[in-house]
Amino acid sequence: MYTFKQKVKLTQKNKVYYSIMLLLIAVLMINLTACCTYSFTGSSVPGHLKTIAIPIAQDRSGAGIPGLRELLTQEIIRQFIDDNSLQVTERTQADALLECTIVSFSDAPSILGAGENVEQRRVTVTVQVIYKDLVKRVTVFDNNFLNYGDYKPGTVANERVQASEIAVEKISEDILLAVVSGW
């Protein structure tokens, strides 16, 4: 038979036990909630948009860079596939449309050294993007995106190509962020 002192000790043990259990449950709930709601992009795409069409980009830059429009299109598609907020599909099945046009391409000195020697060049690409909600039949935005890639002249022949790829990758990231978080 328990005495009064034994009951008090048992109750105190139970309080400690229950307190620890509640603390563990609270920590577990916070962790599970945080894991389930975390999003890298802060995506806020409306619920009625599930798919997006990304036709091949147009090139009106006049630069004549072979493969630039294909590179841009592929990079934007890759960004959307990796992000997984909108599924890339054909235009006839899409809820949204992303039309891209390369409007300028420049390759100019960015750092001059002693004696007016060019130490670094900068490739700058500007892309006009029209993003349309095909379900509601509205243009969400019509913006220009500009970014760059740097390279050292006279080193390797493909440095300029790599700088162009860097500029296109940065623009593609900017476009994705504008689409998924611009609501």
Secondary structure, 3 states (H helix, E strand, C coil): CCCHHHHHHHHHHHHHHHHHHHHHHHHHHHHHHHHHHCCCCCCCCCCCCCEEECCCCEECCCCCCCCHHHHHHHHHHHHHHHHCCCEECCHHHCCEEEEEEEEEEEEEEEEECHHHCEEEEEEEEEEEEEEEECCCCEEEEEEEEEEEEEECCCCCCCHHHHHHHHHHHHHHHHHHHHHHHCC
